[in-house]
Amino acid sequence: MLRLAVTIGLAAALGGCHWFAAPATDTAAPAAEAPTEDPAALLPKCRPADAVDTRGEIPFKEGATTASGWTISKVAADNWEFIHVTLTKDGVTTTLEVAFNEGAEGDWATRDYRLMPAPEQEPPEPLLLETIATLRAWQAQQTEPFVEKKKDVIDPYLGLPPCDANGQPT
């Protein structure tokens, strides 16, 4: 009997100790669920005025003639990473590509530009030398490149109309 009383007393004393206490139960009200919002509603609907990309001035102009007598017949600048410059002289037409330079400066590259023949073209070396000299001179005085790396760059405004003053699509 004494043993039963000691056991009951000991159990009562240890019940107040947190090691032996029964686990606490949360009696608070459950948190309100956050409203689910359509992720598409968070996407931009138009391109803000300050998100407009600008391209530096291109030193090659249609109709211009180079020092060696090549006439620039076309400048295709529809891609941000490169331009194609088509030149004609003495019935020969060739196209050069000026691309964003991802490597070091070298014989055919400046800090920002890499010069090469356009696909399936074989321009004469004197024309390439004249063009790289033009690019080096341009690189020295330019403020903004006319080609830039865009591959793997995600534009959240791609294909969206411009925004009006209230931030709504125009």
N, CA and C atoms as a LAMMPS dump frame, in Angstrom:
ITEM: TIMESTEP
0
ITEM: NUMBER OF ATOMS
510
ITEM: BOX BOUNDS ff ff ff
-5.0000000000000000e+02 5.0000000000000000e+02
-5.0000000000000000e+02 5.0000000000000000e+02
-5.0000000000000000e+02 5.0000000000000000e+02
ITEM: ATOMS id mol type element x y z
1 1 1 N 0.824 -1.174 0
2 1 2 C 0 0 0
3 1 3 C 0.872 1.242 0
4 2 1 N 1.894 1.205 0.796
5 2 2 C 2.805 2.331 0.839
6 2 3 C 3.471 2.502 -0.531
7 3 1 N 3.771 1.349 -1.082
8 3 2 C 4.402 1.39 -2.389
9 3 3 C 3.46 2.036 -3.405
10 4 1 N 2.164 1.755 -3.368
11 4 2 C 1.179 2.339 -4.278
12 4 3 C 1.083 3.844 -4.062
13 5 1 N 1.119 4.297 -2.849
14 5 2 C 1.026 5.72 -2.534
15 5 3 C 2.258 6.457 -3.044
16 6 1 N 3.434 5.847 -2.885
17 6 2 C 4.662 6.482 -3.351
18 6 3 C 4.646 6.573 -4.879
19 7 1 N 4.191 5.516 -5.532
20 7 2 C 4.134 5.503 -6.984
21 7 3 C 3.175 6.572 -7.495
22 8 1 N 2.002 6.711 -6.853
23 8 2 C 1.023 7.722 -7.266
24 8 3 C 1.579 9.117 -7.014
25 9 1 N 2.223 9.325 -5.884
26 9 2 C 2.803 10.627 -5.551
27 9 3 C 3.926 10.982 -6.519
28 10 1 N 4.751 10.007 -6.829
29 10 2 C 5.846 10.241 -7.757
30 10 3 C 5.316 10.561 -9.147
31 11 1 N 4.302 9.852 -9.593
32 11 2 C 3.706 10.112 -10.905
33 11 3 C 3.107 11.507 -10.955
34 12 1 N 2.482 11.94 -9.868
35 12 2 C 1.89 13.275 -9.831
36 12 3 C 2.975 14.34 -9.871
37 13 1 N 4.079 14.097 -9.162
38 13 2 C 5.173 15.072 -9.13
39 13 3 C 5.857 15.159 -10.497
40 14 1 N 6.077 14.033 -11.121
41 14 2 C 6.747 14.03 -12.412
42 14 3 C 5.84 14.525 -13.542
43 15 1 N 4.562 14.457 -13.384
44 15 2 C 3.618 14.936 -14.396
45 15 3 C 3.774 16.421 -14.635
46 16 1 N 4.211 17.178 -13.628
47 16 2 C 4.417 18.616 -13.775
48 16 3 C 5.722 18.934 -14.483
49 17 1 N 6.618 17.982 -14.554
50 17 2 C 7.905 18.183 -15.232
51 17 3 C 7.675 18.065 -16.737
52 18 1 N 8.275 18.945 -17.507
53 18 2 C 8.001 18.95 -18.947
54 18 3 C 8.516 17.697 -19.65
55 19 1 N 9.47 16.964 -19.067
56 19 2 C 9.955 15.746 -19.704
57 19 3 C 8.896 14.653 -19.71
58 20 1 N 8.089 14.644 -18.699
59 20 2 C 7.097 13.587 -18.568
60 20 3 C 5.686 14.059 -18.834
61 21 1 N 5.541 15.317 -19.113
62 21 2 C 4.206 15.873 -19.333
63 21 3 C 3.649 15.37 -20.661
64 22 1 N 2.349 15.31 -20.741
65 22 2 C 1.686 14.912 -21.983
66 22 3 C 1.93 15.993 -23.039
67 23 1 N 2.026 15.633 -24.304
68 23 2 C 2.257 16.645 -25.337
69 23 3 C 1.152 17.692 -25.341
70 24 1 N 1.554 18.92 -25.56
71 24 2 C 0.585 20.023 -25.596
72 24 3 C -0.199 19.941 -26.899
73 25 1 N -1.426 20.302 -26.842
74 25 2 C -2.25 20.349 -28.046
75 25 3 C -2.55 21.796 -28.348
76 26 1 N -2.545 22.13 -29.638
77 26 2 C -2.806 23.502 -30.074
78 26 3 C -4.309 23.693 -30.119
79 27 1 N -4.776 24.59 -29.293
80 27 2 C -6.209 24.849 -29.262
81 27 3 C -6.562 26.115 -30.021
82 28 1 N -5.541 26.784 -30.618
83 28 2 C -5.809 28.007 -31.379
84 28 3 C -6.554 27.656 -32.666
85 29 1 N -7.278 28.626 -33.179
86 29 2 C -8.032 28.416 -34.413
87 29 3 C -7.051 28.278 -35.574
88 30 1 N -7.353 27.436 -36.552
89 30 2 C -6.444 27.29 -37.696
90 30 3 C -6.325 28.61 -38.463
91 31 1 N -5.132 28.836 -39.013
92 31 2 C -4.902 30.065 -39.774
93 31 3 C -5.763 30.051 -41.028
94 32 1 N -6.224 31.23 -41.384
95 32 2 C -7.042 31.339 -42.588
96 32 3 C -6.155 31.061 -43.806
97 33 1 N -6.654 30.317 -44.752
98 33 2 C -5.88 30.025 -45.947
99 33 3 C -5.727 31.282 -46.782
100 34 1 N -4.51 31.45 -47.352
101 34 2 C -4.274 32.595 -48.224
102 34 3 C -5.094 32.398 -49.489
103 35 1 N -5.685 33.467 -49.972
104 35 2 C -6.483 33.319 -51.193
105 35 3 C -5.578 32.888 -52.342
106 36 1 N -6.023 31.967 -53.126
107 36 2 C -5.233 31.539 -54.279
108 36 3 C -5.499 32.514 -55.421
109 37 1 N -4.401 33.005 -56.024
110 37 2 C -4.517 33.97 -57.112
111 37 3 C -3.995 33.322 -58.382
112 38 1 N -4.631 33.613 -59.467
113 38 2 C -4.222 33.078 -60.748
114 38 3 C -2.837 33.635 -61.088
115 39 1 N -1.82 32.778 -61.297
116 39 2 C -0.474 33.281 -61.599
117 39 3 C -0.445 34.167 -62.843
118 40 1 N -1.315 33.916 -63.8
119 40 2 C -1.347 34.737 -65.012
120 40 3 C -1.717 36.183 -64.689
121 41 1 N -2.45 36.389 -63.599
122 41 2 C -2.84 37.749 -63.22
123 41 3 C -1.626 38.568 -62.766
124 42 1 N -0.544 37.884 -62.376
125 42 2 C 0.646 38.579 -61.904
126 42 3 C 1.597 38.97 -63.04
127 43 1 N 1.387 38.443 -64.236
128 43 2 C 2.254 38.743 -65.371
129 43 3 C 1.971 40.142 -65.915
130 44 1 N 3.007 40.803 -66.463
131 44 2 C 2.784 42.14 -67.023
132 44 3 C 1.866 42.063 -68.24
133 45 1 N 1.098 43.114 -68.445
134 45 2 C 0.161 43.182 -69.576
135 45 3 C 0.654 44.118 -70.679
136 46 1 N 1.672 44.95 -70.347
137 46 2 C 2.202 45.885 -71.328
138 46 3 C 3.647 46.222 -70.971
139 47 1 N 4.36 46.835 -71.921
140 47 2 C 5.762 47.213 -71.737
141 47 3 C 5.822 48.655 -71.234
142 48 1 N 6.359 48.859 -70.01
143 48 2 C 6.488 50.232 -69.498
144 48 3 C 7.442 51.045 -70.374
145 49 1 N 7.249 52.356 -70.385
146 49 2 C 8.062 53.241 -71.22
147 49 3 C 9.542 53.138 -70.874
148 50 1 N 9.868 52.91 -69.599
149 50 2 C 11.279 52.838 -69.213
150 50 3 C 11.908 51.468 -69.482
151 51 1 N 11.138 50.522 -70.027
152 51 2 C 11.662 49.195 -70.341
153 51 3 C 11.957 49.033 -71.831
154 52 1 N 12.025 50.127 -72.547
155 52 2 C 12.284 50.073 -73.979
156 52 3 C 13.786 49.912 -74.209
157 53 1 N 14.155 48.906 -74.991
158 53 2 C 15.558 48.703 -75.334
159 53 3 C 15.975 49.709 -76.389
160 54 1 N 17.166 50.231 -76.227
161 54 2 C 17.704 51.123 -77.241
162 54 3 C 18.994 50.524 -77.759
163 55 1 N 19.253 50.754 -78.995
164 55 2 C 20.445 50.222 -79.637
165 55 3 C 21.344 51.411 -79.961
166 56 1 N 22.641 51.233 -79.765
167 56 2 C 23.589 52.273 -80.131
168 56 3 C 23.579 52.5 -81.632
169 57 1 N 24.082 53.627 -82.032
170 57 2 C 24.111 53.967 -83.454
171 57 3 C 25.023 53.008 -84.214
172 58 1 N 24.57 52.581 -85.37
173 58 2 C 25.33 51.677 -86.227
174 58 3 C 26.189 52.525 -87.158
175 59 1 N 27.495 52.236 -87.249
176 59 2 C 28.368 53.076 -88.071
177 59 3 C 28.248 52.833 -89.57
178 60 1 N 27.476 51.859 -89.978
179 60 2 C 27.327 51.534 -91.395
180 60 3 C 25.964 52.037 -91.873
181 61 1 N 25.96 52.838 -92.928
182 61 2 C 24.722 53.431 -93.452
183 61 3 C 24.52 53.016 -94.902
184 62 1 N 23.309 52.622 -95.225
185 62 2 C 22.995 52.257 -96.605
186 62 3 C 23.288 53.441 -97.526
187 63 1 N 23.926 53.145 -98.649
188 63 2 C 24.28 54.176 -99.617
189 63 3 C 25.657 54.776 -99.403
190 64 1 N 26.248 54.572 -98.234
191 64 2 C 27.589 55.106 -97.962
192 64 3 C 28.635 54.28 -98.716
193 65 1 N 29.759 54.913 -99.009
194 65 2 C 30.853 54.245 -99.706
195 65 3 C 32.061 54.215 -98.777
196 66 1 N 32.719 53.068 -98.711
197 66 2 C 33.91 52.927 -97.874
198 66 3 C 35.104 53.583 -98.571
199 67 1 N 36.201 53.713 -97.854
200 67 2 C 37.42 54.334 -98.413
201 67 3 C 37.959 53.551 -99.608
202 68 1 N 37.73 52.234 -99.619
203 68 2 C 38.24 51.418 -100.732
204 68 3 C 37.233 51.265 -101.87
205 69 1 N 36.094 51.955 -101.776
206 69 2 C 35.149 51.973 -102.885
207 69 3 C 33.987 50.996 -102.807
208 70 1 N 33.82 50.304 -101.722
209 70 2 C 32.658 49.432 -101.551
210 70 3 C 31.457 50.279 -101.165
211 71 1 N 30.302 49.994 -101.75
212 71 2 C 29.061 50.712 -101.426
213 71 3 C 28.208 49.818 -100.533
214 72 1 N 27.727 50.393 -99.436
215 72 2 C 26.862 49.643 -98.522
216 72 3 C 25.46 49.644 -99.108
217 73 1 N 25.012 48.465 -99.525
218 73 2 C 23.69 48.37 -100.154
219 73 3 C 22.594 47.98 -99.164
220 74 1 N 22.961 47.372 -98.049
221 74 2 C 21.939 46.98 -97.071
222 74 3 C 22.578 46.781 -95.701
223 75 1 N 21.85 47.236 -94.657
224 75 2 C 22.232 46.974 -93.27
225 75 3 C 21.022 46.316 -92.623
226 76 1 N 21.16 45.043 -92.29
227 76 2 C 20.074 44.294 -91.637
228 76 3 C 20.355 44.247 -90.144
229 77 1 N 19.52 44.946 -89.373
230 77 2 C 19.72 45.042 -87.924
231 77 3 C 18.487 44.556 -87.171
232 78 1 N 17.864 43.483 -87.658
233 78 2 C 16.648 42.991 -87.011
234 78 3 C 16.944 42.027 -85.857
235 79 1 N 18.21 41.697 -85.615
236 79 2 C 18.591 40.838 -84.499
237 79 3 C 19.487 41.65 -83.57
238 80 1 N 19.251 41.571 -82.26
239 80 2 C 20.021 42.353 -81.294
240 80 3 C 21.461 41.89 -81.175
241 81 1 N 21.74 40.614 -81.489
242 81 2 C 23.074 40.072 -81.266
243 81 3 C 24.024 40.266 -82.439
244 82 1 N 23.516 40.611 -83.608
245 82 2 C 24.387 40.839 -84.753
246 82 3 C 23.68 41.692 -85.798
247 83 1 N 24.49 42.243 -86.711
248 83 2 C 23.956 42.924 -87.889
249 83 3 C 24.642 42.319 -89.114
250 84 1 N 23.988 42.41 -90.236
251 84 2 C 24.582 42.023 -91.519
252 84 3 C 24.722 43.283 -92.366
253 85 1 N 25.914 43.453 -92.928
254 85 2 C 26.196 44.6 -93.785
255 85 3 C 26.53 44.046 -95.173
256 86 1 N 25.699 44.381 -96.148
257 86 2 C 25.918 43.926 -97.519
258 86 3 C 26.577 45.058 -98.29
259 87 1 N 27.68 44.716 -98.979
260 87 2 C 28.469 45.702 -99.726
261 87 3 C 28.647 45.228 -101.163
262 88 1 N 28.766 46.202 -102.064
263 88 2 C 28.924 45.901 -103.491
264 88 3 C 30.064 46.745 -104.056
265 89 1 N 30.871 46.116 -104.95
266 89 2 C 31.944 46.835 -105.648
267 89 3 C 32.27 46.068 -106.926
268 90 1 N 32.282 46.78 -108.028
269 90 2 C 32.637 46.191 -109.328
270 90 3 C 31.827 44.93 -109.632
271 91 1 N 30.542 44.956 -109.337
272 91 2 C 29.667 43.828 -109.629
273 91 3 C 29.756 42.677 -108.637
274 92 1 N 30.596 42.798 -107.622
275 92 2 C 30.729 41.759 -106.588
276 92 3 C 29.957 42.22 -105.352
277 93 1 N 29.133 41.319 -104.829
278 93 2 C 28.376 41.615 -103.614
279 93 3 C 28.765 40.602 -102.541
280 94 1 N 28.984 41.093 -101.34
281 94 2 C 29.312 40.219 -100.215
282 94 3 C 28.664 40.783 -98.96
283 95 1 N 28.517 39.928 -97.964
284 95 2 C 27.888 40.345 -96.71
285 95 3 C 28.8 40.016 -95.539
286 96 1 N 28.934 40.979 -94.657
287 96 2 C 29.714 40.818 -93.434
288 96 3 C 28.761 40.728 -92.247
289 97 1 N 29.199 40.053 -91.196
290 97 2 C 28.413 39.97 -89.963
291 97 3 C 29.218 40.612 -88.848
292 98 1 N 28.592 41.523 -88.133
293 98 2 C 29.182 42.113 -86.939
294 98 3 C 28.321 41.636 -85.788
295 99 1 N 28.931 40.827 -84.915
296 99 2 C 28.182 40.194 -83.82
297 99 3 C 28.705 40.682 -82.477
298 100 1 N 27.927 40.41 -81.462
299 100 2 C 28.335 40.67 -80.088
300 100 3 C 29.556 39.802 -79.789
301 101 1 N 30.592 40.382 -79.247
302 101 2 C 31.812 39.634 -78.954
303 101 3 C 31.732 39.036 -77.555
304 102 1 N 31.728 37.723 -77.482
305 102 2 C 31.703 37.034 -76.186
306 102 3 C 33.095 36.622 -75.739
307 103 1 N 34.097 36.845 -76.577
308 103 2 C 35.461 36.455 -76.241
309 103 3 C 36.339 37.668 -75.996
310 104 1 N 37.63 37.447 -76.165
311 104 2 C 38.606 38.515 -75.961
312 104 3 C 38.787 39.311 -77.255
313 105 1 N 39.405 40.482 -77.114
314 105 2 C 39.748 41.266 -78.294
315 105 3 C 40.822 40.509 -79.071
316 106 1 N 40.83 40.708 -80.372
317 106 2 C 41.82 40.011 -81.188
318 106 3 C 41.866 40.589 -82.586
319 107 1 N 42.403 39.791 -83.524
320 107 2 C 42.541 40.262 -84.904
321 107 3 C 41.211 40.684 -85.509
322 108 1 N 40.153 39.945 -85.211
323 108 2 C 38.852 40.204 -85.826
324 108 3 C 37.794 40.593 -84.801
325 109 1 N 38.24 41.091 -83.636
326 109 2 C 37.272 41.462 -82.592
327 109 3 C 37.75 42.663 -81.784
328 110 1 N 36.786 43.503 -81.412
329 110 2 C 37.034 44.593 -80.467
330 110 3 C 36.409 44.15 -79.146
331 111 1 N 36.359 45.041 -78.185
332 111 2 C 35.75 44.703 -76.902
333 111 3 C 34.293 44.248 -77.076
334 112 1 N 33.514 44.958 -77.91
335 112 2 C 32.087 44.667 -78.054
336 112 3 C 31.711 43.929 -79.329
337 113 1 N 32.566 43.942 -80.34
338 113 2 C 32.175 43.433 -81.659
339 113 3 C 33.11 42.342 -82.168
340 114 1 N 32.528 41.397 -82.89
341 114 2 C 33.286 40.354 -83.578
342 114 3 C 32.916 40.423 -85.056
343 115 1 N 33.894 40.558 -85.924
344 115 2 C 33.67 40.655 -87.367
345 115 3 C 33.925 39.301 -88.008
346 116 1 N 33.056 38.916 -88.931
347 116 2 C 33.237 37.67 -89.67
348 116 3 C 32.427 37.744 -90.954
349 117 1 N 32.715 36.868 -91.902
350 117 2 C 31.858 36.792 -93.08
351 117 3 C 30.474 36.295 -92.657
352 118 1 N 29.443 36.791 -93.292
353 118 2 C 28.099 36.257 -93.038
354 118 3 C 28.078 34.811 -93.547
355 119 1 N 27.122 34.004 -93.098
356 119 2 C 27.068 32.618 -93.56
357 119 3 C 27.107 32.519 -95.09
358 120 1 N 27.921 31.592 -95.568
359 120 2 C 28.071 31.287 -96.989
360 120 3 C 28.657 32.444 -97.801
361 121 1 N 29.408 33.322 -97.161
362 121 2 C 30.036 34.454 -97.843
363 121 3 C 31.559 34.333 -97.751
364 122 1 N 32.257 34.87 -98.719
365 122 2 C 33.716 34.891 -98.722
366 122 3 C 34.193 36.286 -99.125
367 123 1 N 34.09 37.262 -98.215
368 123 2 C 34.526 38.623 -98.561
369 123 3 C 36.042 38.681 -98.704
370 124 1 N 36.533 39.604 -99.516
371 124 2 C 37.984 39.74 -99.65
372 124 3 C 38.601 40.255 -98.348
373 125 1 N 39.825 39.804 -98.088
374 125 2 C 40.49 40.181 -96.845
375 125 3 C 40.678 41.694 -96.7
376 126 1 N 41.01 42.438 -97.782
377 126 2 C 41.138 43.891 -97.615
378 126 3 C 39.848 44.543 -97.097
379 127 1 N 38.695 44.023 -97.509
380 127 2 C 37.43 44.558 -97.004
381 127 3 C 37.273 44.243 -95.516
382 128 1 N 37.643 43.043 -95.118
383 128 2 C 37.588 42.676 -93.689
384 128 3 C 38.522 43.575 -92.872
385 129 1 N 39.717 43.804 -93.366
386 129 2 C 40.676 44.658 -92.653
387 129 3 C 40.157 46.092 -92.528
388 130 1 N 39.579 46.606 -93.602
389 130 2 C 39.013 47.963 -93.564
390 130 3 C 37.852 48.03 -92.563
391 131 1 N 37.023 47.002 -92.545
392 131 2 C 35.857 46.994 -91.656
393 131 3 C 36.266 46.867 -90.198
394 132 1 N 37.262 46.024 -89.883
395 132 2 C 37.693 45.91 -88.487
396 132 3 C 38.32 47.223 -88.021
397 133 1 N 39.015 47.942 -88.928
398 133 2 C 39.571 49.256 -88.576
399 133 3 C 38.441 50.234 -88.257
400 134 1 N 37.359 50.17 -89.054
401 134 2 C 36.189 51.021 -88.794
402 134 3 C 35.589 50.692 -87.427
403 135 1 N 35.473 49.402 -87.122
404 135 2 C 34.897 48.986 -85.833
405 135 3 C 35.781 49.417 -84.658
406 136 1 N 37.09 49.336 -84.816
407 136 2 C 37.995 49.762 -83.735
408 136 3 C 37.873 51.268 -83.486
409 137 1 N 37.8 52.044 -84.552
410 137 2 C 37.641 53.492 -84.401
411 137 3 C 36.288 53.807 -83.756
412 138 1 N 35.258 53.089 -84.18
413 138 2 C 33.913 53.295 -83.632
414 138 3 C 33.883 52.914 -82.155
415 139 1 N 34.492 51.786 -81.815
416 139 2 C 34.54 51.315 -80.428
417 139 3 C 35.18 52.362 -79.525
418 140 1 N 36.204 53.042 -80.023
419 140 2 C 36.925 54.027 -79.213
420 140 3 C 36.081 55.249 -78.874
421 141 1 N 35.087 55.588 -79.708
422 141 2 C 34.319 56.818 -79.46
423 141 3 C 32.848 56.585 -79.162
424 142 1 N 32.38 55.358 -79.191
425 142 2 C 30.95 55.098 -78.974
426 142 3 C 30.546 55.215 -77.51
427 143 1 N 29.255 55.389 -77.297
428 143 2 C 28.73 55.424 -75.929
429 143 3 C 27.883 54.199 -75.618
430 144 1 N 27.276 53.602 -76.623
431 144 2 C 26.409 52.44 -76.415
432 144 3 C 26.586 51.472 -77.586
433 145 1 N 26.823 50.175 -77.306
434 145 2 C 27.019 49.216 -78.399
435 145 3 C 25.766 49.07 -79.267
436 146 1 N 25.975 48.738 -80.534
437 146 2 C 24.832 48.536 -81.426
438 146 3 C 24.435 47.064 -81.539
439 147 1 N 25.185 46.169 -80.926
440 147 2 C 24.793 44.767 -80.769
441 147 3 C 25.038 44.398 -79.313
442 148 1 N 24.275 43.471 -78.801
443 148 2 C 24.468 43.038 -77.422
444 148 3 C 23.944 41.628 -77.24
445 149 1 N 24.397 40.986 -76.184
446 149 2 C 23.986 39.619 -75.909
447 149 3 C 22.544 39.608 -75.422
448 150 1 N 21.727 38.827 -76.092
449 150 2 C 20.33 38.677 -75.688
450 150 3 C 19.964 37.205 -75.465
451 151 1 N 20.797 36.301 -75.98
452 151 2 C 20.501 34.877 -75.836
453 151 3 C 20.443 34.537 -74.357
454 152 1 N 19.457 33.775 -73.978
455 152 2 C 19.233 33.33 -72.598
456 152 3 C 18.843 34.475 -71.662
457 153 1 N 18.587 35.659 -72.197
458 153 2 C 18.094 36.764 -71.389
459 153 3 C 16.581 36.778 -71.529
460 154 1 N 15.897 36.661 -70.412
461 154 2 C 14.436 36.597 -70.446
462 154 3 C 13.873 38.008 -70.361
463 155 1 N 13.102 38.382 -71.355
464 155 2 C 12.448 39.689 -71.387
465 155 3 C 10.992 39.48 -70.991
466 156 1 N 10.584 39.916 -69.803
467 156 2 C 9.201 39.692 -69.374
468 156 3 C 8.184 40.483 -70.185
469 157 1 N 8.645 41.438 -70.978
470 157 2 C 7.746 42.288 -71.759
471 157 3 C 7.723 41.92 -73.239
472 158 1 N 8.414 40.849 -73.625
473 158 2 C 8.521 40.455 -75.021
474 158 3 C 7.145 40.3 -75.66
475 159 1 N 6.91 41.022 -76.752
476 159 2 C 5.67 40.91 -77.507
477 159 3 C 4.495 41.673 -76.929
478 160 1 N 4.699 42.405 -75.838
479 160 2 C 3.59 43.148 -75.224
480 160 3 C 3.485 44.548 -75.811
481 161 1 N 2.266 45.088 -75.867
482 161 2 C 2.11 46.465 -76.351
483 161 3 C 2.638 47.446 -75.309
484 162 1 N 2.93 48.674 -75.716
485 162 2 C 3.395 49.663 -74.729
486 162 3 C 2.289 50.013 -73.74
487 163 1 N 2.697 50.475 -72.574
488 163 2 C 1.738 50.914 -71.537
489 163 3 C 1.408 52.391 -71.753
490 164 1 N 0.18 52.77 -71.414
491 164 2 C -0.184 54.185 -71.434
492 164 3 C 0.225 54.828 -70.122
493 165 1 N -0.139 56.064 -69.895
494 165 2 C 0.256 56.797 -68.69
495 165 3 C -0.277 56.155 -67.419
496 166 1 N -1.367 55.377 -67.514
497 166 2 C -1.966 54.72 -66.343
498 166 3 C -1.464 53.29 -66.165
499 167 1 N -0.477 52.879 -66.973
500 167 2 C 0.053 51.525 -66.851
501 167 3 C -0.811 50.47 -67.504
502 168 1 N -1.697 50.883 -68.405
503 168 2 C -2.579 49.943 -69.088
504 168 3 C -2.115 49.777 -70.534
505 169 1 N -2.366 48.615 -71.137
506 169 2 C -1.966 48.42 -72.541
507 169 3 C -2.63 49.449 -73.445
508 170 1 N -1.859 49.9 -74.455
509 170 2 C -2.429 50.866 -75.407
510 170 3 C -3.045 50.146 -76.583
